[in-house]
Amino acid sequence: MKNKRFFILILSYFLFFIGLQHYYAQTSPTFIEIKGKIIDEDSKDALIFADIIILDSNMSTITNSDGEFVLKVPDSLTSKAVIFSHLGYQKKELKISELISNSKITLTPSATELSAIEIKTFKNAETLLRETLKNRHVYNSDNALMTGFYRETIKKRRKNASLSEAVVQIHKQPYSNFKNDAIELIKSRKSTDYTRLDTLAVKLQGGPFCNLYTDIIKYPEYIFTNDNIPLYDFSFGESTQVNNNPVYVINFKQKPSIIEPLYYGKLYIDSKTLALTNAVFSLNVENRKLASEMYIRKKPRKVDVYPTEATYRVNYRTQNGKWQYAYSNILLTFKVNWKGKLFNSIYTLNSEMAITDWRVNNTNIAKSRENMLKPTTILADETSGFKDPAFWGEYNIIEPEKSIESAIEKIKKQLKRT
């Protein structure tokens, strides 16, 4: 079953990494860079995964786990405004000229209760889910070329052991068909500290494809199928808002009698269009043996490996009245027990991908190009980019977290010494 290899996220344990890097030459137009932080107006807490979109354009980015963002605006768009939005908050619109010196943006919480009459439109939460999964006409119906920024980190306990970043172009198929999307590598960099991996190399196969497959509407088979939906319990949660629109909240978890590891979490569904706006869910990892079989493809005989956490997030946004994939995050934690060793090792794998630009492509999606990635592609080791502060040029990226910034600085120092 496809959901037995969820998001094609496979871990192998051996020391050889395979991959091929390609770089595209790029010309850099003149742009201004805006940095800031989005916080809750009342609590002053940082707002994670908030959307930042340049009005009347396809350019966007997202806040990191510190609530911080960086937005690169071409000169041709400096007269525009920027929309700031977050699940459960009122959206805010500010002119770019106001943002150049405005480092903190506050959003106001906004909770809206859907009336009992509105909820009773559906027999139950499961009926609403089924309607949402087949409601594909409210999503992008064109071939699209999406620019995405991808970041992947592997940590041993709290220390970064591997850091990969890439700009990719996603050849996104219309939601109206069932053809798979394609991913083209534009630019990337990576560094791995094998000494922190204790001779145990964690191979993350799939790279950007792992995150792309969290698009539940395009790839429902990885979590919800006609066969496994009856294995879940569904219920309505407290409603909220996205961009000032009321949103249904569906809670789901596997039935107590089901042994097979399934998922639990929340689905956020726009009350007007019945489009999935956000989803946050996790794998039930209580059954170590079965959960391990879903992720571990190859490992040494003398080691026992099992997941202790597997959490997924996907966000959608609207453009020209149509919904489309915008961001996803995957967080996996594994415990590694070596026979004969007193202490175990804990590895955390985190990957995220944000769509920062896109355009409609009126021609057919390219099926064969030199830089096309495969679902089993592994980003190769490459450190040259980390010593170049202008490595990404005009590309919009996700602002590094403080811990990642620290790791990059260490990499720069190592390069200087060598």
Disulfide bonds with the S-S distance in Angstrom:
none
